Amino acid sequence: MMNDELQVATRHKTDLIMKMALSEFVLRKKGIYGILHVIILLLSLFLVISISIDTFKGIPFYEQSVYMEVQLWICALFLADFVLEWILATDKKRYVATHFIFLLVAIPYQNIIAYMGWTFSPEITYMLRFIPLVRGGYAMAIVVGWLTYNRASGLFVSYLTMLLATVYFSSLAFYVMEHGTNPLVTGYGDALWWAFMDVTTVGSNIIAVTVTGRVLSVLLAALGMMMFPIFTVYVTSLVERRNKEKQDYYKKIEQKQEPANSAP
């Protein structure tokens, strides 16, 4: 009997703790804003997976009515998110000025192009698929930042996540543009190797032959030169903080030992 009551009390306490943790998470992450960011991130991950599958299998996505319909709904949700955050913003003019790019990337360009009957090259049409992911990248940086214990670590992890995502998307685009044209790109592994070597500014034996590939080469190298100093600064500050904590620890030990040594 006592065991049953103890189990019920333990279960009730666990449920209460979980509810409090969830409530604290929602409140700490700005309530509805946090929920919207998580939804946007999940929808963006769906787009990433769809783009990756179509790329690896060589499927012409613009012939898939299901994908176009899903993307239309996702862009509609992005637009709804923009409107809702604008309504909730205290300074609406400032919100539009600082988040206007999110309105631009939420427009379903591909659906508009298909509806108007305009035609573009497969390469341009493929690149348009990445536009909505800009909104998802912002949400990803925020969500990843939540999982870290302080602001510096959150900023570092967000930058690292964005860098890896950019490398991955660039490798997909490079593979589509160069595969079949560049004899050095025989598979996706070559494109991924090129992207990592290019972003580190080390360079690889793979040289872009298409205009898009050359533009991506310049952009990735520039991104690497901007991002890697951030990592150096973070590691330096981390080492300095650890050294300071170690010095404070030894100082406290010495302060505790001094009264003991001075006692008769």
Accessible surface in RSA format (square Angstrom, percent):
REM  Atomic radii and reference values for relative SASA: ProtOr
REM  Chains: A
REM  Algorithm: Lee & Richards
REM  Probe-radius: 1.40
REM  Slices: 20
REM RES _ NUM      All-atoms   Total-Side   Main-Chain    Non-polar    All polar
REM                ABS   REL    ABS   REL    ABS   REL    ABS   REL    ABS   REL
RES MET A   1   170.79  88.4 132.11  87.4  38.68  92.1 107.69  91.6  63.10  83.6
RES MET A   2   147.00  76.1 143.03  94.7   3.97   9.5 119.57 101.7  27.43  36.3
RES ASN A   3   106.42  73.4 104.86 101.3   1.57   3.8  18.59  44.8  87.83  84.9
RES ASP A   4    84.75  59.4  83.60  83.2   1.15   2.7  23.76  55.9  60.99  60.8
RES GLU A   5    93.04  53.4  85.51  64.7   7.53  17.9  40.20  77.8  52.84  43.1
RES LEU A   6   118.11  65.8 113.66  81.3   4.45  11.2 117.40  82.5   0.71   1.9
RES GLN A   7   105.45  59.0 100.37  73.4   5.08  12.1  31.04  66.1  74.41  56.4
RES VAL A   8    88.53  58.3  88.01  79.7   0.52   1.3  88.01  76.5   0.52   1.4
RES ALA A   9    57.77  53.1  47.41  73.2  10.36  23.6  54.20  76.3   3.58   9.5
RES THR A  10    74.89  53.3  71.25  72.2   3.64   8.7  61.39  82.5  13.51  20.4
RES ARG A  11   137.69  57.8 132.79  67.7   4.90  11.7  59.42  81.2  78.27  47.4
RES HIS A  12   122.98  67.2 119.50  83.1   3.47   8.9  80.20  82.7  42.77  49.8
RES LYS A  13   134.25  65.5 133.07  81.6   1.18   2.8  76.81  69.1  57.44  61.2
RES THR A  14    64.57  45.9  63.56  64.4   1.00   2.4  46.79  62.9  17.77  26.9
RES ASP A  15    63.96  44.8  62.54  62.3   1.42   3.4  15.29  36.0  48.68  48.5
RES LEU A  16    88.71  49.4  86.97  62.2   1.74   4.4  88.34  62.0   0.37   1.0
RES ILE A  17    96.98  55.2  95.94  71.5   1.04   2.5  96.47  69.5   0.51   1.4
RES MET A  18   124.28  64.4 117.05  77.5   7.23  17.2 102.34  87.0  21.94  29.1
RES LYS A  19   143.57  70.0 137.21  84.2   6.36  15.1  84.01  75.6  59.56  63.4
RES MET A  20   119.96  62.1 112.90  74.7   7.06  16.8 102.16  86.9  17.79  23.6
RES ALA A  21    57.95  53.3  46.82  72.3  11.13  25.3  54.46  76.7   3.49   9.3
RES LEU A  22   117.69  65.5 113.47  81.2   4.22  10.6 117.21  82.3   0.48   1.3
RES SER A  23    56.80  48.0  48.98  65.4   7.82  18.0  32.48  69.2  24.32  34.1
RES GLU A  24    85.51  49.1  81.63  61.8   3.88   9.2  54.31 105.1  31.20  25.5
RES PHE A  25    71.76  35.9  71.76  44.4   0.00   0.0  71.76  43.5   0.00   0.0
RES VAL A  26    44.86  29.5  42.41  38.4   2.45   5.9  44.86  39.0   0.00   0.0
RES LEU A  27   136.19  75.8 117.65  84.2  18.54  46.6 118.62  83.3  17.57  47.3
RES ARG A  28   134.24  56.4 105.06  53.6  29.17  69.5  62.11  84.9  72.13  43.7
RES LYS A  29    21.94  10.7  16.66  10.2   5.29  12.6   6.83   6.1  15.11  16.1
RES LYS A  30   154.30  75.3 138.24  84.8  16.06  38.2  93.12  83.8  61.18  65.2
RES GLY A  31    17.46  21.5   0.00   N/A  17.46  21.5  15.76  43.2   1.70   3.8
RES ILE A  32    74.34  42.3  67.61  50.4   6.73  16.2  68.39  49.2   5.96  16.2
RES TYR A  33    56.35  26.3  56.35  32.1   0.00   0.0  47.66  35.8   8.68  10.7
RES GLY A  34     3.04   3.8   0.00   N/A   3.04   3.8   3.04   8.4   0.00   0.0
RES ILE A  35    82.99  47.2  79.42  59.2   3.58   8.6  82.17  59.2   0.82   2.2
RES LEU A  36    23.50  13.1  23.50  16.8   0.00   0.0  23.50  16.5   0.00   0.0
RES HIS A  37    14.22   7.8  14.22   9.9   0.00   0.0   4.03   4.1  10.20  11.9
RES VAL A  38    53.27  35.1  53.27  48.2   0.00   0.0  53.27  46.3   0.00   0.0
RES ILE A  39    77.11  43.9  76.71  57.1   0.40   1.0  77.07  55.5   0.04   0.1
RES ILE A  40     4.25   2.4   4.25   3.2   0.00   0.0   4.25   3.1   0.00   0.0
RES LEU A  41    25.03  13.9  25.03  17.9   0.00   0.0  25.03  17.6   0.00   0.0
RES LEU A  42   107.17  59.7 100.35  71.8   6.81  17.1 100.55  70.6   6.61  17.8
RES LEU A  43    38.88  21.7  38.60  27.6   0.29   0.7  38.88  27.3   0.00   0.0
RES SER A  44     5.85   4.9   5.85   7.8   0.00   0.0   5.85  12.5   0.00   0.0
RES LEU A  45    79.42  44.2  79.42  56.8   0.00   0.0  79.42  55.8   0.00   0.0
RES PHE A  46    93.34  46.7  90.24  55.9   3.10   8.1  92.57  56.1   0.76   2.2
RES LEU A  47     0.51   0.3   0.51   0.4   0.00   0.0   0.51   0.4   0.00   0.0
RES VAL A  48    27.33  18.0  26.93  24.4   0.40   1.0  27.33  23.7   0.00   0.0
RES ILE A  49   102.29  58.2 100.24  74.7   2.05   4.9 102.29  73.7   0.00   0.0
RES SER A  50    18.86  15.9  13.55  18.1   5.31  12.2  10.19  21.7   8.67  12.1
RES ILE A  51     0.32   0.2   0.32   0.2   0.00   0.0   0.32   0.2   0.00   0.0
RES SER A  52    11.20   9.5  11.20  14.9   0.00   0.0  10.06  21.4   1.14   1.6
RES ILE A  53    78.80  44.8  76.73  57.2   2.07   5.0  78.80  56.7   0.00   0.0
RES ASP A  54    10.52   7.4   8.90   8.9   1.63   3.9   1.14   2.7   9.38   9.4
RES THR A  55    12.56   8.9   0.00   0.0  12.56  29.9   5.79   7.8   6.77  10.2
RES PHE A  56    99.44  49.8  69.55  43.1  29.89  77.8  71.16  43.1  28.29  81.0
RES LYS A  57   149.95  73.2 116.55  71.5  33.40  79.5  72.62  65.4  77.33  82.4
RES GLY A  58    62.59  77.2   0.00   N/A  62.59  77.2  36.32  99.7  26.28  58.9
RES ILE A  59    66.43  37.8  56.33  42.0  10.10  24.3  57.97  41.7   8.46  22.9
RES PRO A  60    55.89  40.7  47.50  43.3   8.40  30.5  55.39  45.7   0.51   3.1
RES PHE A  61     5.64   2.8   5.64   3.5   0.00   0.0   5.64   3.4   0.00   0.0
RES TYR A  62    99.11  46.3  77.30  44.0  21.81  56.8  53.67  40.3  45.44  56.0
RES GLU A  63   130.93  75.2  94.95  71.8  35.98  85.7  39.81  77.0  91.12  74.4
RES GLN A  64    54.40  30.4  48.41  35.4   5.99  14.3  27.60  58.7  26.80  20.3
RES SER A  65    89.73  75.8  76.73 102.4  13.00  29.9  54.38 115.8  35.34  49.5
RES VAL A  66   109.65  72.2 108.80  98.5   0.84   2.0 109.55  95.2   0.09   0.3
RES TYR A  67    10.69   5.0   6.85   3.9   3.84  10.0   9.81   7.4   0.87   1.1
RES MET A  68    25.68  13.3  25.68  17.0   0.00   0.0  25.53  21.7   0.15   0.2
RES GLU A  69   102.48  58.8  98.33  74.4   4.16   9.9  28.64  55.4  73.85  60.3
RES VAL A  70    46.03  30.3  44.46  40.2   1.58   3.8  46.03  40.0   0.00   0.0
RES GLN A  71     3.07   1.7   3.04   2.2   0.02   0.1   0.93   2.0   2.14   1.6
RES LEU A  72    74.09  41.3  74.09  53.0   0.00   0.0  74.09  52.0   0.00   0.0
RES TRP A  73   162.61  65.3 162.42  78.6   0.18   0.4 150.73  80.4  11.87  19.3
RES ILE A  74     5.52   3.1   5.52   4.1   0.00   0.0   5.52   4.0   0.00   0.0
RES CYS A  75     0.36   0.3   0.36   0.4   0.00   0.0   0.00   0.0   0.36   0.4
RES ALA A  76    41.32  38.0  33.96  52.4   7.37  16.8  36.57  51.5   4.75  12.6
RES LEU A  77    87.97  49.0  83.98  60.1   3.99  10.0  84.09  59.1   3.88  10.4
RES PHE A  78     1.62   0.8   0.45   0.3   1.17   3.0   0.45   0.3   1.17   3.3
RES LEU A  79    53.86  30.0  53.59  38.3   0.28   0.7  53.75  37.8   0.11   0.3
RES ALA A  80    55.32  50.9  44.08  68.0  11.24  25.6  51.60  72.7   3.72   9.9
RES ASP A  81     4.86   3.4   2.60   2.6   2.26   5.4   4.19   9.9   0.67   0.7
RES PHE A  82    16.55   8.3  15.85   9.8   0.70   1.8  16.55  10.0   0.00   0.0
RES VAL A  83    76.98  50.7  76.36  69.1   0.62   1.5  76.98  66.9   0.00   0.0
RES LEU A  84    63.50  35.4  62.42  44.7   1.08   2.7  63.37  44.5   0.13   0.4
RES GLU A  85     8.07   4.6   7.88   6.0   0.19   0.5   0.00   0.0   8.07   6.6
RES TRP A  86    92.84  37.3  92.84  44.9   0.00   0.0  88.74  47.3   4.09   6.6
RES ILE A  87    94.55  53.8  84.05  62.6  10.50  25.3  84.05  60.5  10.50  28.5
RES LEU A  88    77.10  42.9  55.19  39.5  21.90  55.1  58.62  41.2  18.48  49.7
RES ALA A  89    16.32  15.0   8.75  13.5   7.57  17.2  13.88  19.6   2.43   6.4
RES THR A  90   145.83 103.7 107.18 108.7  38.65  92.1  87.41 117.4  58.42  88.3
RES ASP A  91    75.64  53.0  68.53  68.2   7.11  16.8  28.15  66.3  47.49  47.4
RES LYS A  92    77.72  37.9  73.84  45.3   3.88   9.2  48.58  43.7  29.14  31.0
RES LYS A  93   177.95  86.8 168.60 103.4   9.35  22.3 115.58 104.0  62.36  66.4
RES ARG A  94   157.59  66.2 151.65  77.3   5.93  14.1  42.68  58.3 114.90  69.6
RES TYR A  95    19.96   9.3  16.04   9.1   3.92  10.2  18.34  13.8   1.62   2.0
RES VAL A  96    54.48  35.8  54.48  49.3   0.00   0.0  54.48  47.3   0.00   0.0
RES ALA A  97    82.03  75.4  46.85  72.3  35.17  80.0  56.46  79.5  25.57  67.7
RES THR A  98    74.24  52.8  45.06  45.7  29.19  69.6  51.00  68.5  23.24  35.1
RES HIS A  99    36.98  20.2  36.98  25.7   0.00   0.0  24.24  25.0  12.73  14.8
RES PHE A 100    94.55  47.3  93.77  58.1   0.78   2.0  93.77  56.8   0.78   2.2
RES ILE A 101    93.23  53.1  90.02  67.1   3.21   7.7  90.57  65.2   2.66   7.2
RES PHE A 102    17.65   8.8  17.08  10.6   0.56   1.5  17.08  10.4   0.56   1.6
RES LEU A 103    53.01  29.5  53.01  37.9   0.00   0.0  53.01  37.2   0.00   0.0
RES LEU A 104    73.79  41.1  73.44  52.5   0.35   0.9  73.59  51.7   0.20   0.5
RES VAL A 105    11.01   7.2  10.86   9.8   0.15   0.4  11.01   9.6   0.00   0.0
RES ALA A 106     0.70   0.6   0.70   1.1   0.00   0.0   0.70   1.0   0.00   0.0
RES ILE A 107    49.06  27.9  47.98  35.7   1.08   2.6  47.98  34.6   1.08   2.9
RES PRO A 108    19.34  14.1  17.98  16.4   1.37   5.0  19.34  16.0   0.00   0.0
RES TYR A 109    70.55  32.9  67.64  38.5   2.91   7.6  54.50  41.0  16.05  19.8
RES GLN A 110     9.37   5.2   5.83   4.3   3.54   8.4   7.03  15.0   2.34   1.8
RES ASN A 111    25.13  17.3  20.16  19.5   4.97  12.0  11.71  28.2  13.41  13.0
RES ILE A 112    72.62  41.3  70.10  52.2   2.52   6.1  72.60  52.3   0.02   0.1
RES ILE A 113    30.30  17.2  30.30  22.6   0.00   0.0  30.30  21.8   0.00   0.0
RES ALA A 114    65.70  60.4  37.42  57.7  28.29  64.3  47.08  66.3  18.62  49.3
RES TYR A 115   188.61  88.1 158.18  90.0  30.43  79.2 118.40  89.0  70.21  86.6
RES MET A 116   101.30  52.5  75.18  49.8  26.12  62.2  59.91  50.9  41.39  54.8
RES GLY A 117    55.28  68.2   0.00   N/A  55.28  68.2  32.31  88.7  22.97  51.4
RES TRP A 118   134.77  54.1 120.79  58.5  13.98  32.8 103.76  55.3  31.01  50.3
RES THR A 119   125.68  89.4  99.78 101.2  25.90  61.7  71.57  96.1  54.11  81.8
RES PHE A 120   102.79  51.4  72.99  45.2  29.79  77.5  80.81  49.0  21.97  62.9
RES SER A 121    46.88  39.6  35.48  47.4  11.40  26.3  37.47  79.8   9.41  13.2
RES PRO A 122    78.39  57.1  74.25  67.7   4.15  15.1  76.09  62.8   2.30  14.3
RES GLU A 123    75.24  43.2  74.71  56.5   0.53   1.3  24.15  46.7  51.09  41.7
RES ILE A 124    88.69  50.5  87.17  64.9   1.52   3.7  88.59  63.8   0.10   0.3
RES THR A 125    25.07  17.8  25.07  25.4   0.00   0.0  16.64  22.4   8.43  12.7
RES TYR A 126    14.77   6.9  14.77   8.4   0.00   0.0  14.77  11.1   0.00   0.0
RES MET A 127    65.67  34.0  60.21  39.8   5.46  13.0  60.48  51.4   5.19   6.9
RES LEU A 128    35.07  19.5  31.62  22.6   3.46   8.7  31.99  22.5   3.09   8.3
RES ARG A 129     2.27   1.0   1.70   0.9   0.57   1.4   0.00   0.0   2.27   1.4
RES PHE A 130    27.73  13.9  24.64  15.3   3.09   8.0  24.74  15.0   2.99   8.6
RES ILE A 131    47.57  27.1  44.79  33.4   2.78   6.7  47.54  34.2   0.03   0.1
RES PRO A 132     6.32   4.6   6.32   5.8   0.00   0.0   6.32   5.2   0.00   0.0
RES LEU A 133    11.55   6.4   6.24   4.5   5.31  13.3   6.52   4.6   5.02  13.5
RES VAL A 134    71.27  46.9  61.33  55.5   9.94  24.0  68.06  59.1   3.21   8.7
RES ARG A 135     3.45   1.5   3.45   1.8   0.00   0.0   0.64   0.9   2.82   1.7
RES GLY A 136     2.30   2.8   0.00   N/A   2.30   2.8   2.01   5.5   0.30   0.7
RES GLY A 137     8.84  10.9   0.00   N/A   8.84  10.9   7.66  21.0   1.17   2.6
RES TYR A 138    82.86  38.7  77.62  44.2   5.24  13.6  54.14  40.7  28.72  35.4
RES ALA A 139     0.00   0.0   0.00   0.0   0.00   0.0   0.00   0.0   0.00   0.0
RES MET A 140    33.54  17.4  33.54  22.2   0.00   0.0  12.11  10.3  21.43  28.4
RES ALA A 141    22.14  20.4  19.76  30.5   2.38   5.4  20.05  28.2   2.09   5.5
RES ILE A 142    43.50  24.8  36.32  27.1   7.17  17.3  42.69  30.7   0.81   2.2
RES VAL A 143    21.86  14.4  21.86  19.8   0.00   0.0  21.86  19.0   0.00   0.0
RES VAL A 144    25.49  16.8  25.43  23.0   0.06   0.1  25.43  22.1   0.06   0.2
RES GLY A 145    21.81  26.9   0.00   N/A  21.81  26.9  11.62  31.9  10.20  22.8
RES TRP A 146    42.07  16.9  27.57  13.3  14.50  34.1  18.84  10.0  23.23  37.7
RES LEU A 147   143.19  79.7 107.50  76.9  35.69  89.7 113.04  79.4  30.15  81.1
RES THR A 148    32.88  23.4  12.17  12.3  20.71  49.4  15.77  21.2  17.11  25.9
RES TYR A 149   154.83  72.3 115.70  65.8  39.12 101.8 121.16  91.1  33.66  41.5
RES ASN A 150    53.28  36.7  39.04  37.7  14.24  34.3  40.16  96.7  13.12  12.7
RES ARG A 151   220.58  92.6 204.01 104.0  16.57  39.4  83.48 114.1 137.10  83.1
RES ALA A 152    47.74  43.9  36.45  56.3  11.29  25.7  43.08  60.7   4.66  12.4
RES SER A 153     4.55   3.8   4.55   6.1   0.00   0.0   4.53   9.6   0.02   0.0
RES GLY A 154     6.54   8.1   0.00   N/A   6.54   8.1   6.54  18.0   0.00   0.0
RES LEU A 155   101.02  56.3  95.77  68.5   5.25  13.2  99.07  69.6   1.95   5.2
RES PHE A 156    38.97  19.5  37.76  23.4   1.21   3.2  38.70  23.5   0.27   0.8
RES VAL A 157    45.00  29.6  45.00  40.7   0.00   0.0  45.00  39.1   0.00   0.0
RES SER A 158    14.84  12.5  14.76  19.7   0.08   0.2  10.45  22.2   4.40   6.2
RES TYR A 159    75.74  35.4  75.09  42.7   0.65   1.7  34.43  25.9  41.30  50.9
RES LEU A 160    63.83  35.5  63.83  45.7   0.00   0.0  63.83  44.8   0.00   0.0
RES THR A 161    31.40  22.3  28.91  29.3   2.48   5.9  21.13  28.4  10.26  15.5
RES MET A 162    66.39  34.4  66.12  43.8   0.26   0.6  66.36  56.4   0.03   0.0
RES LEU A 163     7.92   4.4   6.99   5.0   0.93   2.3   7.90   5.5   0.02   0.1
RES LEU A 164    87.09  48.5  82.43  59.0   4.65  11.7  82.79  58.1   4.29  11.6
RES ALA A 165    19.67  18.1  12.12  18.7   7.55  17.2  19.02  26.8   0.65   1.7
RES THR A 166    48.82  34.7  46.67  47.3   2.15   5.1  30.48  40.9  18.34  27.7
RES VAL A 167     1.48   1.0   1.48   1.3   0.00   0.0   1.48   1.3   0.00   0.0
RES TYR A 168    63.67  29.7  63.25  36.0   0.41   1.1  53.83  40.5   9.83  12.1
RES PHE A 169    47.02  23.5  45.73  28.3   1.29   3.4  45.98  27.9   1.04   3.0
RES SER A 170    10.51   8.9   8.03  10.7   2.48   5.7   2.33   5.0   8.18  11.5
RES SER A 171     0.00   0.0   0.00   0.0   0.00   0.0   0.00   0.0   0.00   0.0
RES LEU A 172     0.51   0.3   0.51   0.4   0.00   0.0   0.51   0.4   0.00   0.0
RES ALA A 173     2.33   2.1   2.33   3.6   0.00   0.0   2.33   3.3   0.00   0.0
RES PHE A 174     0.00   0.0   0.00   0.0   0.00   0.0   0.00   0.0   0.00   0.0
RES TYR A 175    32.77  15.3  32.77  18.6   0.00   0.0   7.14   5.4  25.63  31.6
RES VAL A 176    52.31  34.4  32.05  29.0  20.26  48.8  36.64  31.8  15.67  42.5
RES MET A 177    10.89   5.6   2.74   1.8   8.15  19.4   2.41   2.1   8.47  11.2
RES GLU A 178     0.00   0.0   0.00   0.0   0.00   0.0   0.00   0.0   0.00   0.0
RES HIS A 179    82.84  45.3  67.85  47.2  14.98  38.3  42.66  44.0  40.17  46.7
RES GLY A 180    77.43  95.5   0.00   N/A  77.43  95.5  39.72 109.0  37.71  84.5
RES THR A 181    84.03  59.8  60.67  61.5  23.36  55.7  39.28  52.8  44.76  67.7
RES ASN A 182     4.18   2.9   1.80   1.7   2.38   5.7   0.38   0.9   3.80   3.7
RES PRO A 183   114.48  83.4  87.49  79.8  26.98  98.1 101.54  83.8  12.94  80.4
RES LEU A 184    82.44  45.9  71.83  51.4  10.61  26.7  74.74  52.5   7.69  20.7
RES VAL A 185     3.13   2.1   0.00   0.0   3.13   7.6   0.00   0.0   3.13   8.5
RES THR A 186   106.00  75.4  81.45  82.6  24.55  58.5  63.71  85.6  42.29  63.9
RES GLY A 187    23.34  28.8   0.00   N/A  23.34  28.8  23.34  64.1   0.00   0.0
RES TYR A 188    43.21  20.2  37.03  21.1   6.18  16.1  36.76  27.6   6.45   8.0
RES GLY A 189    50.99  62.9   0.00   N/A  50.99  62.9  37.62 103.2  13.38  30.0
RES ASP A 190    41.77  29.3  40.15  40.0   1.62   3.8   1.71   4.0  40.07  40.0
RES ALA A 191     0.00   0.0   0.00   0.0   0.00   0.0   0.00   0.0   0.00   0.0
RES LEU A 192    59.03  32.9  59.03  42.2   0.00   0.0  59.03  41.5   0.00   0.0
RES TRP A 193   130.59  52.4 125.84  60.9   4.74  11.1 124.68  66.5   5.90   9.6
RES TRP A 194     5.89   2.4   5.82   2.8   0.07   0.2   2.22   1.2   3.67   5.9
RES ALA A 195     0.00   0.0   0.00   0.0   0.00   0.0   0.00   0.0   0.00   0.0
RES PHE A 196    80.04  40.0  80.04  49.6   0.00   0.0  80.04  48.5   0.00   0.0
RES MET A 197    40.93  21.2  40.93  27.1   0.00   0.0  31.80  27.0   9.13  12.1
RES ASP A 198    21.70  15.2  20.86  20.8   0.84   2.0   1.62   3.8  20.08  20.0
RES VAL A 199     3.54   2.3   3.54   3.2   0.00   0.0   3.54   3.1   0.00   0.0
RES THR A 200    46.92  33.4  34.96  35.4  11.96  28.5  35.42  47.6  11.50  17.4
RES THR A 201    73.29  52.1  42.39  43.0  30.90  73.7  23.29  31.3  50.01  75.6
RES VAL A 202   115.44  76.0  82.16  74.4  33.28  80.2  88.09  76.5  27.35  74.2
RES GLY A 203    36.62  45.2   0.00   N/A  36.62  45.2  28.03  76.9   8.59  19.2
RES SER A 204    35.18  29.7   0.98   1.3  34.20  78.8  10.36  22.1  24.83  34.8
RES ASN A 205   111.99  77.2  89.19  86.2  22.80  54.9  49.86 120.0  62.13  60.1
RES ILE A 206    12.24   7.0   5.62   4.2   6.63  16.0   5.62   4.0   6.63  18.0
RES ILE A 207   128.77  73.3 124.89  93.0   3.88   9.4 127.75  92.0   1.02   2.8
RES ALA A 208     7.26   6.7   1.86   2.9   5.40  12.3   1.86   2.6   5.40  14.3
RES VAL A 209    65.75  43.3  46.97  42.5  18.77  45.2  46.97  40.8  18.77  50.9
RES THR A 210    30.83  21.9  25.36  25.7   5.47  13.0  30.83  41.4   0.00   0.0
RES VAL A 211   115.23  75.8 111.76 101.2   3.48   8.4 112.16  97.5   3.08   8.3
RES THR A 212    40.32  28.7  36.89  37.4   3.44   8.2  12.97  17.4  27.36  41.4
RES GLY A 213     0.00   0.0   0.00   N/A   0.00   0.0   0.00   0.0   0.00   0.0
RES ARG A 214   137.82  57.9 135.96  69.3   1.86   4.4  46.57  63.6  91.25  55.3
RES VAL A 215    76.48  50.3  73.48  66.5   3.01   7.2  76.42  66.4   0.07   0.2
RES LEU A 216    18.26  10.2  18.26  13.1   0.00   0.0  18.26  12.8   0.00   0.0
RES SER A 217    24.07  20.3  22.47  30.0   1.60   3.7  20.69  44.1   3.38   4.7
RES VAL A 218   103.74  68.3  98.93  89.6   4.81  11.6 102.88  89.4   0.86   2.3
RES LEU A 219   106.34  59.2 102.16  73.1   4.18  10.5 102.40  71.9   3.94  10.6
RES LEU A 220     2.87   1.6   2.46   1.8   0.41   1.0   2.85   2.0   0.02   0.1
RES ALA A 221    26.55  24.4  26.55  41.0   0.00   0.0  26.55  37.4   0.00   0.0
RES ALA A 222    36.48  33.5  35.29  54.5   1.19   2.7  35.68  50.2   0.80   2.1
RES LEU A 223    36.97  20.6  36.78  26.3   0.19   0.5  36.78  25.8   0.19   0.5
RES GLY A 224     0.75   0.9   0.00   N/A   0.75   0.9   0.19   0.5   0.55   1.2
RES MET A 225   124.00  64.2 107.19  70.9  16.81  40.0  74.39  63.2  49.61  65.7
RES MET A 226   126.14  65.3 111.93  74.1  14.21  33.8  76.46  65.0  49.68  65.8
RES MET A 227    15.09   7.8  15.09  10.0   0.00   0.0   3.63   3.1  11.46  15.2
RES PHE A 228    73.25  36.6  72.18  44.7   1.08   2.8  72.46  43.9   0.80   2.3
RES PRO A 229    70.13  51.1  65.17  59.4   4.97  18.1  69.66  57.5   0.48   3.0
RES ILE A 230    52.52  29.9  49.65  37.0   2.87   6.9  51.86  37.3   0.66   1.8
RES PHE A 231    25.85  12.9  25.77  16.0   0.08   0.2  25.85  15.7   0.00   0.0
RES THR A 232    87.81  62.5  82.22  83.3   5.60  13.3  61.97  83.2  25.84  39.1
RES VAL A 233   102.74  67.6  99.94  90.5   2.79   6.7 102.25  88.8   0.48   1.3
RES TYR A 234    32.63  15.2  29.22  16.6   3.40   8.8  19.59  14.7  13.04  16.1
RES VAL A 235    80.20  52.8  80.20  72.6   0.00   0.0  80.20  69.7   0.00   0.0
RES THR A 236    67.57  48.1  63.48  64.4   4.09   9.7  49.86  67.0  17.71  26.8
RES SER A 237    43.28  36.6  39.27  52.4   4.01   9.2  35.30  75.2   7.99  11.2
RES LEU A 238    46.62  26.0  46.53  33.3   0.09   0.2  46.62  32.7   0.00   0.0
RES VAL A 239    78.15  51.4  76.56  69.3   1.59   3.8  78.15  67.9   0.00   0.0
RES GLU A 240   110.27  63.3 103.75  78.5   6.52  15.5  40.29  77.9  69.98  57.1
RES ARG A 241    73.54  30.9  68.30  34.8   5.25  12.5  51.61  70.5  21.93  13.3
RES ARG A 242   126.80  53.2 123.61  63.0   3.19   7.6  46.51  63.6  80.29  48.7
RES ASN A 243    69.12  47.7  68.09  65.8   1.04   2.5  15.97  38.4  53.15  51.4
RES LYS A 244   128.33  62.6 126.54  77.6   1.79   4.3  93.48  84.1  34.85  37.1
RES GLU A 245    84.44  48.5  77.12  58.3   7.33  17.5  41.39  80.1  43.06  35.2
RES LYS A 246   118.03  57.6 111.83  68.6   6.20  14.8  64.59  58.1  53.43  56.9
RES GLN A 247   117.80  65.9 112.08  81.9   5.72  13.6  37.00  78.8  80.81  61.3
RES ASP A 248    50.46  35.3  49.38  49.1   1.08   2.6  18.45  43.4  32.01  31.9
RES TYR A 249   131.96  61.6 128.81  73.3   3.14   8.2  91.74  68.9  40.22  49.6
RES TYR A 250   120.77  56.4 120.46  68.5   0.31   0.8  76.66  57.6  44.12  54.4
RES LYS A 251   114.63  55.9 112.45  69.0   2.18   5.2  62.34  56.1  52.29  55.7
RES LYS A 252   129.73  63.3 128.92  79.1   0.81   1.9  71.83  64.7  57.90  61.7
RES ILE A 253    56.32  32.0  55.92  41.7   0.40   1.0  56.29  40.5   0.03   0.1
RES GLU A 254   101.94  58.5 100.42  76.0   1.52   3.6  30.09  58.2  71.86  58.7
RES GLN A 255   103.02  57.6  95.69  69.9   7.33  17.4  32.18  68.5  70.84  53.7
RES LYS A 256   161.01  78.5 142.82  87.6  18.20  43.3  91.83  82.7  69.18  73.7
RES GLN A 257    96.23  53.8  94.49  69.1   1.74   4.1  27.28  58.1  68.95  52.3
RES GLU A 258   110.43  63.4 105.97  80.2   4.46  10.6  38.76  75.0  71.66  58.5
RES PRO A 259    82.99  60.5  72.33  65.9  10.66  38.8  77.39  63.9   5.60  34.8
RES ALA A 260    74.41  68.4  48.75  75.2  25.66  58.4  58.21  82.0  16.19  42.9
RES ASN A 261   122.73  84.6  91.01  88.0  31.72  76.4  32.33  77.8  90.41  87.4
RES SER A 262    92.80  78.4  57.24  76.4  35.56  81.9  52.75 112.3  40.05  56.1
RES ALA A 263    61.21  56.3  40.07  61.8  21.14  48.1  45.43  64.0  15.78  41.8
RES PRO A 264   179.83 131.1 105.98  96.6  73.86 268.5 147.65 121.9  32.18 200.0
END  Absolute sums over single chains surface
CHAIN  1 A    16866.2      14767.8       2098.4      12086.7       4779.6
END  Absolute sums over all chains
TOTAL         16866.2      14767.8       2098.4      12086.7       4779.6
